[in-house]
C-alpha cells in the first residue's frame, strides 16, 4: 500500500492531538495536527476565524440542523442568548451579537425568528437543536482546523468516503461510562467531522494490533457506531470509493508506530 496525500482534523480523546487518514482500499495516509480540543482551552486571541463561512461552520457545530437523542436539546434562544453560547467558547472574539444574528439570518439554515410564550413571558428568538455542553469541544485553535477540513470532506464525497473510528481503553470506568465515551466520539465524528459511517473498539488497548482488533469479540452495539475494527476493514475492502479514515486523535487509533506502518502498507 502506498500513501498519497495528507489531511488533518481536530478533536479530543485520551490525548488532544488530532488526525485524519485518507486511504483507498490499497493505502492509508495520515497526518498529526497538534491542536487542543477541550472547552477549557480558551484562547484570548482569535485565529483568523472572523469570516462569515468560518463563523457559520462554528455555529453549525453548536446549533445542529437535525436533533440527536440525548445529544441535543431543542430550545428557543434570543439573539443575545445564542451569542452568549458562542462567546463562552471563544473568549477574545470581536464579533457582536448583532453580527452573529446577521450571519445566521442570511444563511437561513436555522430558520426565521419566532415568538413564543415561555412561562408568562413572550420570548422572541429562533428554535435550535443545541449540542449538549459536554460535547462542545470547540476552541479557536480547533475550529481553525475543522473549518479547513469540513469543505474538503464535502467536496470530495463523490470519490472519497469518510469513515470514522473510535476507541476506548479497558479502564476502571463503568461499562455505561465507556459506552458514553464511545458514543460521544461517534457524535463528534459524524456531526463535526462529517463521517458517513463510524466504527469502534471498546476495551481495546491503544497499542494493540490493528489488523486483529475485535476478531474474537462479540459485536457490541453503540449509538451511531456500526461495528468494530473488522467491520471497518471489510468496509474499506469493499468500498468502490477511496476511503478517508478519520479519528479523534492518534491515541484513538493506535499508539504503536510500527503497527501503524504495517497497517499502511
N, C-alpha and C positions, 0 to 999 in steps of 0.2 A: 504494500500500500504506500502511496506517496502523498505528501502534503502539498497543497497548492496556495491557499491564501489564509489570512488570519483576521479574526474579528474579536471584539471584547464587549462584555456586558457587565451588569452590576448586580450585587445582591449581598446577602449575608447568610452564614451557616455556622460552622464551627470556627471559621476564620472569616475575615472580611474581604479577602481577595475576590475578584470576580472574573469569570471566564466564560467563553463560549467556544464551541468547536464546530467547524464546518467539515462535513465529510460526505463522501459518496459511499456506495456500498463497497468501495475498494480503498477508502482512505479517510483519515481523520486529521483535522488541523486544529490547533488551539493557540490561544494567547492569553496570558495573565494580565489583568488590569488592576493594579493595586489601589482599590478605592474602598472607602468605608461606607457601609450602607445603613448604619444604625441611626435611629431617630435622635439619639442623644448626641450624635456628632453633628453639631450645627455650626456652619461656617459663617463668619461675620462678613465676609466679602464674597458676593455672588460671582460666579464664573461665567460671564457672558450669556446668562440664561434669558435676558430680557428681550427676547424676540418672540413675536406672537406665537409662532409654531411651537417653540420650545416650551413656552408657558402653558399652552394647551396640552402638550404632552404630559407636563407635570400634573395639571389639573385632572387629566384623564386617568392618572394613576391613583388619584384620591377619590374622585367622584366618577364611579364606573357607570358605563352606559347600561349594563344589564345587572340585575340583582343576583347575588350568590348567597345561598342559605348559610347562615352562621358566619358570614364573612362581611356582608354589607348590611347597613341599616337604612331604611327609607326615611328620609327627613325632609321637611321643608325648611330651608335656610334663607335668611335675608342676605343681601349682598355683603353686609358687614360680617355676618357670621361665616359665610363661605370664605371670605378673605382671611378671617382670623385663623381658620383651619390651615389655609395655605401658608400664612405668615408664621405660624407656630413652628413649622419645619424649616423655614428659610429666613433665619434672622439676618438682618442686613439688607433685605430687599428694598429697593427704592420704588417698587410698584405700589400703587394705591388701590383701595377697594373699588374706586370708580374705573380704573384701568382694567382690573380683573373682570369686573362686570361687563365692560365693553367687549373684551375679548370673547367672553362666554356667550354674550348675546349675538355677536356677529357670527360665531362659529355655528350656533344653532343646535348642537347635539344634546344640550341639556334642556331644551325647550324654552318656553316663554315664562315670564313672571306670572305667578298665580297669587290669588288672595284666599286665605283660609282662616276659619275661626279656630284658634287654639286656646283652650280653656275659655275665658271670656274676652279674649283679645283677638282682634283682627290682625293677621300676620301676612305680610307681603314677601314673597320670595319664590325660589324655584325648588322643585322636588329633585332630590338627589339620592342615588344609591351610594351612601358614604362608606368607604372602606373602613373597617374597624381599626382603631388606633394602633393595635399591636402589629398590624400588617403594613403600616405606613413607614417603611424603612427608607424613605427618600431623603436626600440632602442635596445641597448644591453640588457637591462633588459627585454623588452617584447619578444624579439626573443628567449631568453633562455626558456621561457615558450612555445612559439609557436612551436619551433623545437622538443620539447618533445611531444607536443600534436598531431601534424600532423601525425607522424607514427602510433600513437595509432588509429586514425580515419581510416587510410588506412588499417591497419592490421585487424581491427575488422569490416570492412564494410560488409562482408558476413553475419554477425549476428547482427550488430547494425547499425541502420540508423541515420545519423547526421542531425537533424533538427534545423535550426536557427530561432531565434525570435528577432525582432527589435521593439522598441517603441519610440514614440516621444510625449512629453507633449503638452498640449494646450497652447503654448506660444504666444507672440505677433508677432512672425515672420510671414512673408507672407506664404501663402499656398505653393507657389513654393519652398521656403526655407525649409519648413518642409518636403516636398516630397523629396527634395535633400538629407536631413539628413537621411530619411528612406532608400533611395536608396544607400547612401554611406555605411550605416550599412550592407545592404544586400550584397554589393560588398565585404566587409571585411569578412562577414560570409561565403560566397561561395568561394572566391579566397584564402583567408588567413587561414580560419578555416575549409575549405573543407566540408561545409554543402551541402547536396544533395538538400534540399528544404529550403526556408526561408518564414516565415510568420511574420506579423507585425501589430501593432496597432498605428494609428496616433491620435493626440488629446486625448491622454489617460493618466490620472494621474498615477504616479508611484505607488501610494498606493491603486489603485482601485482593486476590486475583480478579480482575475484571471479567475475564472470559468465563470463569466458573461460578460467579456470583449467582445465588438463588437457584442453582441446579438441583439441590436436594431439599429445597424449602417448599412447603405448601404455599400456594398463591394466597397473598393477603390482600384484602380489599380496603382501599383508602379512597376517600372522595377525590375525584379529579386525577387519580393515578390508575393507569390502565394495565399495570402488570409490573413484573420485576425485570432484572437485567437480561434474562434470557428472552423475554418478550421484546425488549428493546433491540437486542441483537437480531432477532427474527425480523423485526420491522425494518431495520437497516438493510438486511439481506434482500428483503422482498420489495423494497421501495423502488418505484420506477423513476423517482426523482433523487437528486443528491440529497444528503441529509445534513442539516445544521444541528449539532448536538449542543444543547445549552444546559449549563448547570450553574448553581448559585455562586459557587467558588470552587477552587481546586480541591479543597477538603471534601466537598460534597461528591466529587467524582473519585479521586484517588490521591493518596499521598506517597505512592510508590512510583518514583520516576522511571525505574526500569520496566515496570509493568505497563506504564502508560506508553513507553516507546514500543513495547511489543504489541500493544493494542492498536497502535497507529500504523503498524506495518501492513 
